Amino acid sequence: MRAARPVAEVAGASPVEATVMRMWAELLDAAPASVSDGFFQLGGHSLRLVQFMARVRAEFGVELPFDTLYTTSFTVAEVAKAIEERQLADTDEEELAGLLDELAGLSDEEIDALLDSGNG
């Protein structure tokens, strides 16, 4: 029997982690109970990995390296971090500056509303 986990860890500490957890639950026979659960420990194999990579490409618009993922025992948290890093690397500096300017002009209430909409 697994030990109880903190709610934030079970729910996913970020929207990307929550999406990865949902994807794994759909692809694998076992849903991750934690962001520290590993793909292969949950029953993943090479075909499921290819399917997962296709879903990541469709959902997040990034490519993850098959050879690196296949030869490591990656967790929800690790793959979410890799997705976020690739998204950031692919973001145009002008686009990022524009987004930061937009955020700077928002009130605390508007920021809270945006953050809440990403979790629902």
C-alpha positions in Angstrom: 0.0 0.0 0.0 1.3 3.4 -0.9 1.9 6.1 1.7 -0.3 9.1 1.7 1.1 11.9 -0.5 0.7 15.7 -0.1 -2.3 17.0 -2.0 -0.3 19.4 -4.1 1.9 16.5 -5.3 -1.0 14.2 -6.1 -2.9 17.0 -7.9 0.2 18.1 -9.8 2.2 21.1 -8.8 1.7 22.7 -12.2 -0.8 22.7 -15.1 1.9 20.9 -17.2 2.3 18.2 -14.6 -1.4 17.7 -14.3 -1.7 17.4 -18.1 1.1 14.8 -18.2 -0.6 12.9 -15.4 -3.8 12.9 -17.3 -2.0 11.7 -20.5 -0.3 8.9 -18.6 -3.6 7.8 -17.1 -5.1 7.6 -20.5 -2.2 5.7 -22.0 -1.2 3.4 -19.2 -3.0 0.7 -17.2 -2.2 2.7 -14.0 -2.7 6.4 -13.3 0.2 8.2 -11.6 -0.5 8.9 -8.0 2.3 11.4 -7.7 4.5 13.6 -9.8 7.4 11.4 -8.8 6.0 8.3 -10.4 7.9 7.0 -13.4 6.5 6.1 -16.9 8.1 2.7 -17.1 7.3 1.8 -13.5 3.6 2.4 -14.3 3.7 -0.1 -17.2 4.9 2.1 -20.0 6.8 0.6 -23.0 8.3 1.8 -26.3 5.0 1.9 -28.2 3.3 3.8 -25.4 6.3 6.2 -25.2 5.8 7.0 -29.0 2.1 7.6 -28.4 2.9 9.9 -25.4 5.4 11.8 -27.4 2.8 12.4 -30.1 0.4 13.7 -27.5 3.0 16.0 -26.1 3.7 17.4 -29.6 -0.1 17.9 -30.2 -0.8 19.4 -26.7 2.3 21.5 -26.1 3.9 21.9 -29.5 7.3 20.5 -28.5 9.4 17.5 -29.4 10.9 15.3 -26.7 13.9 13.1 -27.6 12.9 9.5 -27.8 16.4 8.1 -27.2 16.8 10.1 -24.0 13.3 9.2 -22.6 13.6 5.5 -23.6 17.0 5.1 -21.8 16.0 6.9 -18.6 13.3 6.2 -16.0 11.6 9.7 -16.2 9.0 10.9 -13.8 5.9 13.2 -14.3 7.9 16.1 -12.8 11.0 15.5 -15.0 9.0 15.3 -18.2 6.9 18.4 -17.3 10.1 20.3 -16.6 11.5 19.2 -20.0 8.3 20.4 -21.7 8.4 23.8 -20.0 12.1 24.3 -20.8 11.5 23.5 -24.5 8.5 25.8 -24.6 10.6 28.6 -23.1 13.5 28.0 -25.4 11.1 28.2 -28.4 9.5 31.4 -27.3 10.5 34.5 -29.3 12.1 37.2 -27.1 9.8 39.9 -28.5 6.8 37.7 -27.9 8.0 37.1 -24.3 8.6 40.8 -23.7 5.1 41.6 -24.9 3.5 39.0 -22.6 5.5 40.3 -19.7 4.2 43.8 -20.5 0.7 42.5 -20.6 1.1 40.8 -17.2 2.6 44.0 -15.7 -0.6 45.9 -16.6 -3.0 43.4 -14.9 -4.5 43.9 -11.5 -4.1 41.3 -8.7 -7.7 40.2 -9.3 -7.1 39.7 -13.1 -3.9 37.7 -12.4 -5.8 35.5 -9.8 -8.6 34.9 -12.4 -6.0 33.9 -15.0 -4.3 31.5 -12.6 -7.7 30.0 -11.6 -8.7 29.4 -15.2 -5.6 27.4 -15.8 -6.4 25.0 -13.0 -10.0 24.2 -14.0 
